[in-house]
Amino acid sequence: MRRRPCCGTAYPAHRSTAMRAWLATQQSWLVERLPAYAPDLNPVEGLWSSLKAVELANLTSPTLAEVIQQAHRGIQRVRRTPHLPYSFLRNPACHARMTGHASMT
């Protein structure tokens, strides 16, 4: 039987007695505990990094609307660059966790 990965954090609901009991009954789940903050395991961090390096770099604006507009421009730039979104998924740590080729200790 192939086990499905399931990620949890130190969030109290993920560590509760009820959750542990339920997970014990789910033999097909492979539970991976993630640290509270793990940007290398979160592909959207690559997107934010790209936006902060280009569209939002040194941006000063008196309104939030302009910041939002620049962020939308950056997202459109990423969409127009076919290899860029996939590069956010190529982080070795993220790929290993998502494919079940590593376990957390």
GIQUI-V384479 format. One record per residue. NEAR is the number of other ideal C-beta (glycine too) atoms within 10 Angstrom. Layout:
[[NEAR] [NEAR]]
//
This chain:
[[5] [6] [12] [11] [12] [13] [15] [14] [14] [10] [11] [8] [9] [16] [12] [11] [7] [8] [15] [11] [9] [11] [14] [9] [7] [12] [9] [9] [14] [14] [17] [16] [13] [16] [10] [7] [8] [15] [14] [13] [19] [15] [18] [9] [15] [21] [17] [15] [12] [20] [20] [13] [10] [13] [19] [16] [9] [4] [12] [6] [12] [6] [8] [8] [9] [12] [14] [11] [13] [17] [17] [12] [14] [19] [15] [11] [14] [19] [10] [8] [12] [8] [7] [14] [15] [11] [13] [18] [11] [11] [18] [10] [12] [19] [14] [13] [20] [16] [9] [13] [9] [13] [11] [12] [4]]
//
